[in-house]
Amino acid sequence: MYKNAFKLFFIIAFTASLTACMSLGNLSYKQARMLKKEGFVLTQDGWSLALPEKLLFNFDDYQIQPHQKANLTKLATQLNKYELDKIKFIGHTDNVGQASYNQQLSEKRAQSVANIFLEHGYKSKNVQIIGRGADQPLVANDSEVNRATNRRVNVTIIP
């Protein structure tokens, strides 16, 4: 009787731990808690944080604003502290301009953010740079406010 009860307990505990890991995106509770605190959300692609263009870049630019570099450095340090060292940077633009230009601009924006992480100990083999141009807007590109919302870099943790 005790043997069957132990087996049942073990199966329930094992199933619960697997379910917890899946709901945390294959990260530990401490890692997931820190990501939530930093503003990351769990998406189908993993834990993701959208960095809006208006915080990082001037319009039609990919150079990070000096006052934002400290925030990105802090984020890089915090993620590294929690051993979240595999990461992808996905750049986006609004729909103003030619598609080929926006593609290049989105890649340069993603690279600019990634460079800060690389300067702070991330290995290039663990960093992916992706440009999406204007292909994945968050909102319709029908006003200046909405276009500014769509100009961003997403930081996604690779589990």
N, C-alpha and C positions, 0 to 999 in steps of 0.2 A: 504494500500500500504506500509506504513512504517512498519507494523507488518510483512509482508512477506519479506521485505528487511532485517529486523532485524533477522528473522529466517534464511535466506540465509547466512547472515554474520556470525551468530553463528555457523552454520553447517560447513562453510568453515574454520573458525578459529579453531573449535574443531578438524576437520579432519587434519588440518595442524599441530596442536600440537601433535596429536597422531602419525603422520608420523615422526615428529621430534624426539619424544621419541624413536620410533622404530629404527630410523637410528643412534641414540646415544647409542643403546644397553640398553635401559631402565634406563639411567642415566641422570642427569641434564647436561645442557650445560657446566657449570663450571667443573663438574667432568670429562666429556669427554675431555674437553680442557686440563685439567691437565694431564690426562692419555696420550693423544697424545704428550704432551710436554715431558713426561717421557719416550716415546718410545713405548708405548702400541699400538697395532693395534686391530681393531674390527674384530673378527673372528666369525665363526658360534657357537663357544663355549663361546663367550663373549670377553671382553677386555683382551688381552694376551700380555705378554712380555717374550721373550726368553732370558734367562741368560746363555750365553755359558760357557761350562766347563772350557775353558782356562782362563776365568776371575775369576772363583770361586774355582776350585779344581785342585789339581795335578792329573796326569794320575792315574787311578785306585784308586781314593781316594774320600772320601765324606766330609772331613773336609774343611771348608771354609777358604780360604786364609785370614790372618789377615788384609791385606790392602783392602780387599773387604768388610769386615764386616761393615765399616763405610758407604759405598755406600748403602748396604742393610738396614742399620739402617735409613739412610736418606729416602729411598724409603718407608719403613714401616711408618715412621713418616708422610710423605707427604700423603700417602694413608689414613691413619687414620684421618688426618686433614680434608680431604674431605669426611669423613664418609664412606669410602670404606673399611669396616671392615669384609666383607665375602670374603674369598679368597681360591683358591686352588693352590697347588704346585704340578707340574707334572714333575717327574724326567725322564731323558732319558739317554741312553748310546749308544756307537757305537756297532758294531757286533762282537768285539773281545771278546773271552771267551764264556763260556757256558751260555745258555739262563737263567737258574735259578740264576746264579751268577749275571748276568746283571740286572735281575729283582730286586734282593735284593739291588744292588748298586744304582739303580735308585731311589728306595724308600728311601734309606739312604740320598742321595743327596737332594731329595725333603724335607725330614725331617730337614736336616741341615739348609736349607734356612728358612723353617717354624719356626724353633726354634728362629731365630733372631726376627721374627715378634711377636712370643709369648712373648719373653722377653720385647717387647716394647708395650705391652698393648692389643694385639689381644687375643680374647677368643678362647680356643681350640674348642668350639662348632661351631665356625665360620671358622675353618681352616680344609681343606681337604688335605690329603697327598695321592698322586697317583704315582705309579711307572709303567712305560711303557717299561722298558728294552730297547731293540733295535728294538721294533716293529714299531716305527713311525719315521724313519729317515727323516731329511730334505733334504739330498742329498745322493747319492750313497756312500756306505762305501768302496770306491775303492782307497783311498789315505789317508795319515796321516792328511792332511788338512781337508778333508771331514769327516773323523772319529771324529776329534776334533769339527767340526761344529755340529755333531749329539750328542755329549756329552753336555747336557744342562739341565737346570731346567726352566720350563715355569711357570710364575706367571699369574694366570687368576682370574679376578674379577668376583665374583658371584653376579649378580644383585639382 
